[in-house]
Amino acid sequence: MTDETIDEIMSATYCALCKHGYASLRMQDIADESTKSKATLHYYYDSKHDLLCSFLEYLYESFDEAIEEPTGDDPAEELVALVEFMLTPRDEDTHQEFQTAILEIKAQGPYDETFREHLTRFDRRIHDRFEAVVEAGVERGVFRSDVDPDATADFFVTVINGARSRYVAVEYPFENTRRSLLGYVESSLLADGAGVVVE
């Protein structure tokens, strides 16, 4: 399968998930969003589950690169940029629909080992990124010396995952969680004399 074909099928899967959600999604729905027939999709993928596992892998590859983009002049600025990256919708038009579909997939995690493995990779990648930034901040004296990078990263991941679920379930604004996390950076992480611009 060519990269062009993969991109088209993955884009179609994204659109179909946004329109139909996970539970109601059919291979035909994905075919309807692309130039490929349902038969062609089944040629490449044995089932909807197989295609969605490939979709999660495709998303991970893009996410793995994108999560490295938030930067700053020091670890505090980089942490602020990372929080904003994680809590800023990429596509306002389809963000809630896509987050709803992803939450449906997450709900399958306890019962589906393959989904769980893919979701665990995302979770670990986010944790490791936060941990690296916090650790760098402690080493450079930007964050307090008693800050535990691993525990702090766990805290950020837990809050961000909760924010996404809350956004889907009750439309609780990401902005509120963003402000709370940035307030936490200022009040609980920054070393004496250190500062960061939080807009």
N, C-alpha and C positions, 0 to 999 in steps of 0.2 A: 504494500500500500504506500502510495506517495505521501510526502508531507502535505501536499495540497489537499489530497483526499482526507487525510486525518484532520486537518484544520477545518475543512468543510463539515465533516461529520460531528466534530466536537462543538463547533459553533451551532449546528442544528440541534444538538443535544441540549445545549444551554438554553436556546430559545424554546424548545419543547418543554423543558423542565419548568421554565418560568410560566408558560401558559397552562400546563396541565398538572404540575406537581409530580412528586415521585409515585404516589400510589396509583394514580390514574394514567400514568405515562405508558404509551404503547410504542412499539417499534415504528408503526405507521405514522405516529405523531412526529417522530424524528425525521422520517423520510419526507414528510410533508414540508419540513423546514429546509430541505436540501434538494439538490438535483438528483440524488440517489434514490433508487427504488427500495421498497422494503426488502425485496429479495436480495438486493446488493448488500444491504446492511447485514442480513443474515449470512451472507457469504463471508463477511469479515468478522462477524460476532455471532456466537452461538445463541445468545439470548440477550434480553434487556439487561439482565444482571451483568453479563460479560461486558456489554457496551458501557454500562455505568461505572464499572471498575476501571475500564480504560479511561473514561472521562475523569474520574478522580485522580488517576495517575497524570493525566494531561494537565489538570488544574494544579497539581502539586509541582510539576516542572516549572510552570509559569510563576507560581507563588514562591518557589525556592529562590528564584532570581529577584522577584519584586520586593521581597522582604528585606533584601540587602540594600535597597535604594535609599531609605530614610537615613540621613546622615546629619551631622552637626559639627560645630567647631570643637565641641568637647562632649563627653559621654552624656551629660545632662541634656544638652540640646538634642543629641541623637535619640535619647530616651523619649523626649517630648515628641520628636518627629515620628518615632515608631508607634507611640500611642495614637497619634493622629492618623497614621497610615492604617492601623488596625480598626479604627472606629470612624472612618470616613467612607461612605458609599462610593463604589467605583462607577456605578451607573444608576443615576437617580430613577430612571424610568422603570428598570426591572429589578432593582436591588431587593426590595421586600419580597417579591415573588421568588427570586432565586434563593434568598436566605431561608424562605419557608420550605423550599424543596430540599435544601441542604439539611435543614432541621429534621425533615422527614427521613432522610437517609441516615442521619445520626441516630435517630430512634431505632434503626435496624441494627445498630452496632452490637447490642447485647446478644443478638440472635444470629448475626451473620459475621463469621470470622474474617472473611475477606474485606468487607466494608470496615470492620473494626481495625484491621491492620492499616488500611489506607488512612482512616481518620486519626489513628495513633501517630502516624508519620507527620501529619499536619500539626497535631498537638505538640509533639516533641520539637518540631522545627521552630514553632513560635516560642516555646519555652527556651530553647537553646539561644535564640537570637536575643531575647530579653536578658537572659543570664549573662551572655557575653558583654552586653552593654553595661549592665550594672556592675559586673566584675571589673571592667575597665574603669568605671567611675570610682570604685573603691580604691583601686590601685593608684589612681591619679589624685586622690584626695578630694575629688568633686563630691563624692557621696561619703557618708559617715563610715568610719572604720568598722562599726559593729553591724553593718548591713550584711545580711546573708544573701548572696546573689541567687542561689538556687531557690530558696524559700520566697524571695521577692519575685522571681520569674514565675513561680507557681501561682502567686497571688495575682499577678497581671493576667496570666492565661485564664485563671478561673473567673476573674471579673469580666474579661472580654468575652469569654464564652457565655457567661450569664447575660451580658448585655445584648448579645445577638439573639439569644432565646427570648429575652424579654421584649426586644424590638419586634420580633415576629408575633409573639403571643398577644401583646397588649399595645404595640406601637409606641413603646417607651423610647424617647429620643436618644440616639447615640450621644448627642451633644451633652446630655446630663451626666452620663457615665464618663465621658471624656473629661469634663471639668473636674469631676471627683478624683479621677486618676491623676490628673495634672496637679491638683491640690495636694494629693498624697506625695507626689514627687517633691514638692516644695516643703511640705511640713515634716515628712518622715525620712526622706532620703538625703537631701542636700546637706553637705557638711557646713559647719559654721564659716561664714564668709563667702560661701559659694552662692551663685545665683543662676537663674535661667529665665529667659523671656517666655512667658506663657500668655498667649493671646486669648 
